Amino acid sequence: MQIRAANTRFTNRVAGSAELAAAQQFPLKEEMAFVVQVADSAPPNQGENHIDQLMTERIAIICALRNDNSKRDLLGFTAYSLVPEVRNELFVALLGWQPSDTEGIMYYAGGRIISVDMAWLWYQFEFEATTRLQALYDPGAGALPYLTQIYTQWKIGGENMLPLPKDTELPTNLLNDPVIEELIEFPADFDPAAFDPSFSTLQGVYNKKLRQGG
């Protein structure tokens, strides 16, 4: 939600690990960003009779950037030229933000190329924040976390329930979730009612259709 509210090039096309798994199997239609927690670490406990640890949590923003779909750019230079712009947009969204239940602000931890082909460059940006295990609290973090609160109220009661200043509007990226079928090109329509109940996954349905010559 923090990235959607910042109005990056991905607009509302920001998803999580489940959508990333689907995108790794089927072709993407649009550029997307996927937020995945990749690691956490903590030093030894500092208290003798109580817990006192400062845990560092790391998240990855995995971005699929459209490349020049031709043999002229097999190295992915077209998409790679977008990396500084995308990184700056993520900096605006995340640097200095203090998520709920953290003690420190979010900071940048580096980036790297995951893979590249004629169609897509996959680039991973990583960010970290610290959490005090002894006592978790929410110190507040400015305007965008306030939008998180009013977004929840909007979902429950509509616009009339929002405590917004005059002439203030919610970012449109917060109002609509991305539709995965519009972003990933699945090889077959998925209708669970049309297939054997024993096939509970999209891949299982697709494999069955192939065996049946469908």
C-alpha positions in Angstrom: 0.0 0.0 0.0 2.9 2.4 0.7 4.2 2.0 -2.8 0.8 2.3 -4.4 0.2 5.5 -2.5 3.4 7.0 -3.8 2.2 6.8 -7.4 5.1 5.0 -8.9 5.3 3.8 -12.5 3.6 0.6 -11.3 0.4 2.5 -10.2 -1.7 -0.2 -8.4 0.2 -3.1 -10.0 2.0 -3.9 -6.7 1.4 -7.5 -5.4 2.9 -10.1 -3.1 4.6 -13.5 -3.0 1.5 -15.4 -4.3 1.3 -13.3 -7.4 5.1 -13.5 -7.9 4.9 -17.3 -8.0 2.3 -17.0 -10.8 4.3 -14.5 -12.7 7.3 -16.8 -12.6 5.3 -19.5 -14.5 3.2 -17.4 -16.9 4.0 -14.4 -19.1 3.4 -10.9 -17.7 1.3 -8.4 -19.6 2.3 -5.3 -17.7 5.2 -4.1 -15.6 4.8 -5.1 -11.9 6.4 -4.8 -8.5 6.2 -7.6 -5.9 6.8 -7.1 -2.2 8.4 -10.1 -0.5 9.9 -10.5 3.0 13.3 -12.1 2.3 15.1 -12.3 5.7 15.3 -11.1 9.3 18.2 -11.2 11.7 18.9 -10.4 15.3 21.9 -10.2 17.6 22.1 -12.2 20.9 19.6 -11.2 23.6 20.9 -8.3 25.7 18.7 -9.0 28.8 19.4 -11.5 31.6 15.9 -11.9 32.7 14.0 -10.5 29.8 14.0 -10.3 26.0 15.8 -7.3 24.6 16.7 -7.8 20.9 16.8 -5.4 18.0 15.6 -7.5 15.0 16.4 -6.3 11.5 13.7 -7.2 8.9 14.6 -7.1 5.2 12.0 -6.9 2.4 12.6 -7.1 -1.3 10.8 -5.1 -4.0 11.1 -7.3 -7.1 10.4 -5.3 -10.2 9.6 -6.7 -13.7 10.6 -4.0 -16.2 9.7 -4.2 -19.9 12.7 -4.7 -22.1 13.2 -4.1 -25.9 11.5 -7.2 -27.3 14.0 -7.7 -30.1 17.4 -9.3 -30.8 19.0 -5.9 -30.6 18.9 -5.8 -26.8 19.6 -9.3 -25.5 21.6 -7.8 -22.7 18.6 -5.9 -21.3 20.1 -2.4 -21.6 16.8 -0.8 -22.5 15.2 -1.9 -19.2 18.4 -1.4 -17.2 18.3 2.2 -18.1 15.0 2.5 -16.1 16.5 1.1 -12.9 17.7 4.5 -11.5 14.2 6.0 -12.1 12.5 3.1 -10.5 14.9 3.1 -7.6 14.2 6.8 -7.0 10.4 6.2 -7.0 10.8 3.5 -4.4 13.1 5.8 -2.3 10.2 8.4 -2.3 7.8 5.7 -1.1 9.9 3.8 1.4 13.0 5.7 2.6 12.4 7.3 6.0 9.1 5.6 6.4 8.5 3.9 9.8 6.2 0.9 9.5 4.0 -0.1 12.4 5.7 -2.1 15.1 9.2 -0.9 14.1 11.7 1.1 16.1 13.7 2.5 13.2 12.9 4.0 9.8 13.2 2.1 6.5 16.5 2.4 4.8 18.0 1.0 1.5 20.0 -2.2 1.6 21.1 -2.6 -2.0 19.9 -4.0 -5.3 20.8 -6.6 -7.9 19.7 -8.1 -11.3 17.8 -11.4 -10.9 17.4 -12.2 -14.6 17.0 -10.7 -18.0 15.7 -11.7 -21.4 14.4 -10.0 -24.6 11.1 -9.2 -22.9 11.8 -8.5 -19.2 14.4 -7.4 -16.8 13.8 -8.6 -13.2 15.5 -6.4 -10.7 15.4 -6.7 -6.9 15.6 -3.7 -4.5 16.0 -4.4 -0.8 15.1 -2.3 2.2 15.5 -2.9 5.9 13.9 -1.7 9.2 14.5 -2.6 12.8 12.1 -3.9 15.4 12.6 -4.0 19.2 11.5 -7.4 20.4 11.3 -6.2 24.0 8.4 -3.8 23.3 6.6 -3.3 20.0 4.9 -0.1 19.4 3.7 2.2 16.6 5.3 5.6 16.9 3.5 7.0 13.8 5.1 8.0 10.6 3.6 11.0 8.9 1.1 11.3 6.0 1.1 7.9 4.3 0.5 5.8 7.4 -2.4 8.2 8.1 -3.7 7.3 4.6 -3.6 3.6 5.8 -6.0 4.5 8.6 -8.5 6.4 6.5 -8.3 3.8 3.7 -9.7 1.3 6.2 -12.4 3.7 7.2 -13.3 4.3 3.5 -13.6 0.5 2.9 -16.0 0.2 5.8 -18.2 3.3 5.5 -17.5 5.1 2.2 -16.4 8.6 1.5 -18.8 10.2 4.1 -16.9 8.5 6.9 -13.5 9.9 6.0 -11.9 12.4 8.4 -10.2 14.2 5.4 -9.4 17.9 5.2 -11.3 19.9 2.5 -10.3 19.1 -1.1 -8.2 16.1 -0.1 -8.5 12.9 -2.1 -7.2 9.4 -1.5 -4.7 8.2 -4.1 -6.6 6.1 -6.6 -4.0 3.4 -6.4 -5.4 2.6 -2.9 -8.9 2.1 -4.1 -8.5 -0.8 -6.4 -6.5 -4.0 -6.1 -4.7 -5.2 -9.2 -6.6 -7.9 -11.2 -4.0 -10.7 -11.7 -5.8 -12.0 -14.8 -5.2 -8.7 -16.5 -1.5 -8.7 -15.7 -0.4 -12.3 -16.3 -1.1 -14.2 -19.5 -2.4 -17.6 -18.3 -2.4 -20.3 -21.0 -6.0 -21.4 -20.3 -9.1 -20.0 -18.7 -9.5 -21.3 -15.1 -13.0 -22.4 -14.2 -12.9 -24.8 -11.2 -16.5 -25.9 -11.9 -15.6 -27.2 -15.3 -13.0 -29.7 -14.3 -12.4 -32.7 -12.1 -12.5 -31.6 -8.4 -9.3 -33.5 -7.8 -7.4 -30.9 -9.7 -7.2 -28.0 -7.2 -4.4 -26.0 -8.9 -4.2 -24.0 -12.2 -1.2 -26.1 -13.3 -3.1 -29.3 -12.6 -6.1 -28.2 -14.7 -3.8 -27.1 -17.5 -1.9 -30.4 -17.5 -5.2 -32.3 -17.6 -6.4 -30.3 -20.6 -3.1 -31.0 -22.4 -3.5 -34.8 -21.8 -7.1 -34.6 -23.1 -6.0 -32.7 -26.2 -7.8 -29.5 -25.1 
